[in-house]
């Protein structure tokens, strides 16, 4: 049993969502490599609270895009 049974989903105010808005386009390969470099830089610092998550995301992205070479 979770602690959310007392909540009424119809009674919760959610942020409005524009359902007609276009979704973002996919990243270009260059943008994906830029993002990968940024995540790797954050992960390699190893001190901040985001370092482990940046490392995980860098591995996920690297597995999905071709190398720059």
N, C-alpha and C positions, 0 to 999 in steps of 0.2 A: 504494500500500500504506500503510495507516494503522498507528499504533503500538498498536492494540488487539487485534490478532489473537491475541496470547498470552493474553488474558483469557478465562476460562470463565464465561459468563453465569450458569450454575448454581452457580458458586462464589462469587458476589458476594452479600453480605447487603444487601438493600434494606429500607428502612423499611416496616413493615407498613401495609397499606392496608385500610381497612374498605370493602369493596365494596358494603355494604348502606347506607352513609351517603347521605343525600339531598344533592344538589348545592345550592349556594347559589342563591337566587332571583335573578332579574334585578334590576338597580338600578332604583329609581324614577327618574322624570325629575328630581325634585328632587335625589336623590343623585348622579345623573350630572352635573348642573350644579355641585354642590358639589365633586365630584372634578375637574371641568374647571377651576374657579376655583383649586383647590389646585395643579394641575399648571401652570397659567399663571403663578401666583405663583412657583413654583420655576423655571420656564423663564425668566422675566423677570429673575431675579437674575443669570443668566448667568455666574456665577463658579464654582459648584460642579460637581462631576463628573456630577451627575444632571440638570443643566440641559438639555443636548441631548436626552436621552431623555424628559424631562418635556415638552419642546416637541413632540417627535414624537408622544407619546401624546395630548397635548392636541389636536393636529390630527386625529388618528384619531377621538377621541371627538367632537369638534366636528362632524365630517363625518357622524356617525351619529345625532345627536340634534337635535331641533328647537330653535330659539333660544328664549330666555326671553321675548323681546318678543312 
